[in-house]
Amino acid sequence: MKDRHVKGAVLIGYMNFIRDTWGKEDMEEFISASGIEPDIQEDRWYDDVWTTKTLAWIAENKGEEHIERSGKYAIMNLGELSHIVKFMDIMSLLKRGSENYKDAYDDGEFIVEQGNNKATIKITGSGVDDKYACRAWIGVFEGMLEATKNNGTVREVRCERDGAPHCEFIMEWKVVTPDMKRGRVL
């Protein structure tokens, strides 16, 4: 299998989740246990095994339920981008997903098929070696819904780990009008 790489920004998001959720001591414990460099740079490529180690540490030390929370945290705390996202609709955000995916990972593909208040998201090369990757993606997509102020659900319907050609997620939501986003319900 080809080596896969991830941008430091992804790892930083998960590491910030650890630090902000459980504190400096647990962050230091994570760094020590995982062997991951503490001075990761956002725009540098790293071996994706570090993502696997990070998600495994969270699951094994804090509980699997925190995997989705870590994905949601990462997408909700993107610095300036998290403020811009609040003014986007969910489909515009998902359409940018393919471009953003290529910026963050050097292998695989992110495809969105739009439906009526629904999207099918297909990701290849995402988690063949990582049993927690899909749960983290669910958290990312839930974070997208929350950031765009949409009530909805996300579920995984296919997984590469189970022999499917891609991981596939179904996202469904209620329509939110611009007035509703600003707090005015019609």
C-alpha positions in Angstrom: 0.0 0.0 0.0 1.2 3.5 -0.8 2.4 5.7 2.0 -0.2 8.3 2.8 0.5 11.8 4.1 -1.5 14.4 6.0 -0.9 18.1 6.5 0.1 19.2 9.9 -3.0 21.3 10.3 -5.1 18.1 10.6 -2.8 16.7 13.3 -2.8 20.1 15.1 -6.6 20.1 15.2 -6.6 16.7 17.0 -3.8 17.7 19.3 -5.6 20.9 20.2 -8.7 18.8 21.0 -6.6 16.7 23.4 -5.1 19.7 25.1 -8.3 21.8 25.3 -10.4 18.8 26.5 -8.1 17.1 29.0 -5.3 19.6 29.7 -1.6 20.0 29.4 -0.7 16.9 31.4 -2.7 14.6 29.1 -1.2 16.4 26.1 2.3 15.6 27.4 1.2 12.0 28.1 -0.1 11.8 24.5 3.2 13.2 23.0 5.2 10.7 25.1 3.1 7.7 24.4 2.7 8.3 20.6 6.1 9.5 19.7 4.6 12.4 17.7 6.6 15.5 17.3 5.2 18.3 19.6 6.2 21.1 17.2 4.1 20.1 14.1 3.8 22.8 11.4 0.5 23.4 9.7 1.7 23.3 6.1 4.2 20.4 6.3 3.4 16.8 5.3 3.5 14.1 7.9 3.1 10.3 7.7 -0.7 9.6 8.1 0.3 6.9 10.7 0.4 9.9 13.1 -3.4 10.4 12.6 -3.9 6.7 13.3 -1.8 6.9 16.5 -3.6 10.1 17.6 -7.1 8.7 17.2 -6.1 5.4 18.8 -4.7 7.2 21.8 -7.9 9.2 22.2 -10.0 6.0 21.9 -7.8 3.8 24.2 -7.2 6.4 26.9 -10.4 8.5 26.9 -13.0 6.4 25.2 -14.2 5.8 21.6 -17.0 8.2 22.0 -14.5 11.0 21.9 -13.4 10.2 18.3 -16.4 11.9 16.8 -16.0 14.8 19.2 -12.4 15.2 18.0 -13.4 15.4 14.4 -16.1 17.9 15.2 -13.7 20.0 17.3 -11.1 20.0 14.5 -13.6 21.4 11.9 -15.2 23.9 14.4 -11.8 25.3 15.4 -10.1 26.2 12.1 -9.1 29.7 13.1 -10.4 32.4 10.7 -11.9 29.8 8.4 -14.3 28.8 11.2 -15.8 32.3 11.1 -16.2 32.2 7.3 -18.0 28.9 7.5 -20.7 30.4 9.6 -21.8 32.4 6.5 -21.8 29.5 4.1 -24.6 27.0 3.4 -23.9 23.3 3.9 -23.8 22.4 0.2 -21.2 25.2 -0.6 -19.1 23.9 2.2 -19.4 20.3 1.1 -18.5 21.3 -2.5 -15.3 22.8 -1.2 -14.6 19.5 0.5 -12.9 18.0 -2.5 -10.4 20.8 -2.8 -9.9 21.0 1.0 -9.3 17.2 1.1 -6.6 17.5 -1.5 -5.0 20.2 0.5 -4.9 18.0 3.6 -4.2 14.5 2.2 -1.9 13.4 -0.6 -3.9 10.3 -1.5 -7.5 9.4 -2.0 -10.6 11.3 -3.2 -13.5 13.2 -1.7 -16.7 13.2 -3.8 -20.0 14.8 -2.9 -23.3 13.9 -4.6 -26.0 16.4 -3.8 -29.6 15.5 -3.2 -32.7 17.3 -1.8 -31.5 18.3 1.7 -29.2 15.4 1.5 -25.6 14.7 0.4 -23.8 11.4 -0.2 -20.1 11.8 0.6 -17.6 9.2 -0.7 -14.0 9.1 0.5 -11.4 6.8 -0.9 -8.1 6.0 0.8 -9.4 7.4 4.1 -9.2 4.7 6.7 -8.2 1.3 5.4 -5.6 1.0 8.2 -7.4 3.1 10.8 -10.4 1.7 12.6 -11.3 5.1 14.0 -11.0 7.2 10.8 -14.7 6.9 9.8 -15.9 7.9 13.2 -13.7 11.0 13.0 -15.2 11.8 9.6 -18.7 11.5 11.1 -17.6 14.1 13.7 -16.2 16.4 10.9 -19.5 16.2 9.0 -21.5 16.8 12.2 -19.3 19.8 12.8 -20.0 21.1 9.3 -23.8 20.9 10.0 -23.4 22.7 13.3 -21.1 25.4 11.9 -23.6 26.2 9.2 -26.4 26.1 11.7 -28.2 23.1 10.2 -30.0 20.4 12.2 -29.2 17.0 10.6 -27.8 13.6 10.9 -24.7 11.8 9.5 -24.4 8.1 9.1 -21.8 5.8 7.5 -23.3 3.3 5.0 -20.1 1.8 3.5 -16.5 1.4 4.7 -13.2 0.5 3.0 -12.2 -1.5 6.0 -15.1 -3.8 5.2 -14.1 -4.3 1.6 -16.1 -1.5 0.0 -14.5 0.6 -2.8 -14.8 3.7 -0.6 -16.2 5.0 2.7 -19.6 6.5 2.2 -21.6 8.8 4.4 -25.1 10.1 4.1 -25.8 13.6 5.5 -29.4 14.8 5.8 -30.5 18.1 7.1 -33.4 20.5 7.4 -33.3 23.6 5.2 -32.0 26.7 7.0 -32.8 30.1 5.4 -30.4 33.1 5.7 -32.8 34.8 8.1 -32.8 31.7 10.3 -29.0 31.8 10.4 -29.1 35.3 11.7 -31.5 34.2 14.4 -34.7 35.4 12.8 -37.2 32.6 12.3 -39.8 33.3 9.6 
